[in-house]
């Protein structure tokens, strides 16, 4: 790979990493930047909503003269076609990649880059994927509204099962170095799952570089997933336990087969929630062992706390930043709302759990006070964005900035409290109700 091509690729990777785009992220090894893993979040308002879709991106030696080679990895181990252009064997059928002839002007150009590739792939996660089948226009299928709705229905189900629940289950399977008994989904969800012994690294998803990313986003979007499953149970009651209907363009070995079974998804989702909370609460326990060993990460975190706490003395909004039980792996931040802000007078207690594997695993932040806020989930998870994920001080700054942002722009990928968000960005009556509920919760914060 020529020096100019390498420099360009490095520049593009840095651009993606610095982007405020929440819909996708990338991972790669510095020793081989041509081998990139990408994760794209399913766009809100589509059947792929908030699913985790993984892709491998191979950069050819003559890039950017020729496009990257892209494969989708979220395929149920080569058994599920997630759309007309997303094949079970991993093929991504897209003109910009040269895997479909397309129309004039849609082919690859050296002026394009990684971000344009990911945006093009994201467009395949469409609100009506049935219409993306090549040759659809002018075809009899253009008026086949029944199949359109059925196709969206089964993608919604498999999005939850295969692009949300299964990756998180596999993330927990690989978190232990020992052999574990796990539940393995067979080719069709019509078959019963079985408990078998698997090596932790078995399967493509088991080797994912996005486990921590998906865990944090899962906590953000948990209420959405719960609502989607409950809606699926209600809306698809007549289909419960029945096999998926095959689409006209689906063929042998390249289908989405299975059955509607939202009832089975519900306990699996709740089990993941419990596992994530258990894992989070175990971080301080692991951390104490490292404190006793005088491990580097423990010493570093203790030093960072001392420095950040001293700096916070000049911030009247932070009335306390302390270690819980003198444990550098769990911090408590006590914040008081600024005068003339929506949080005025509220005393908000926040607990920050830090992983012994930081920064590979990012902190998880919970609001202990009963705060009704667009960025606080019913579970208490605080959604915030640090400017530099490696530095705990930047996490503290991100938390405070989130709390103090009285007029945040609407972004469905930042929605962790669906009810509060609907009010905050609803009608004027809705917005007044949101402010009233927020104020009531702040009064409760003062009491607690």
ABEGO torsion letter per residue (X at the ends): XBAAAAAAAAAAAAAAAABABAABBBBBBAABAABBBBBBBBBBGBAABGBBBBBBBBBBAAOAABBBBBBBABAGGGABBAEAABBAAGBBBBAAAGABAEBBGABBBAABBAAAAAAAAAAABBABAAAABBGABGBAAAABAAAAAAAAAAAAAAAAAAAAAAAAAAAAAAABABBBBBBBBBABAABBBBBBBBBAABEAAAABAAAAAAAAAAAAAAAAAAAAAAAAAAAAAAABGBBBBBBAABBBGBBBBEBBBAAAAAAAAAAAAAAAAAAAAAAAAAAAAAAAAGBAAAAAAAAAAAAAAAAAAABAABABBBBBGGBAABBBBBBBBBBGBAABGBBBBBBBBBBAAOAABBBBBBBABBBBBAABBAAGBBBBBBABAABAAAAAAAAAAAAABABBBBBAAABABAAAAAAAABBAAAAAAAAAAAAAAAAAAAAX
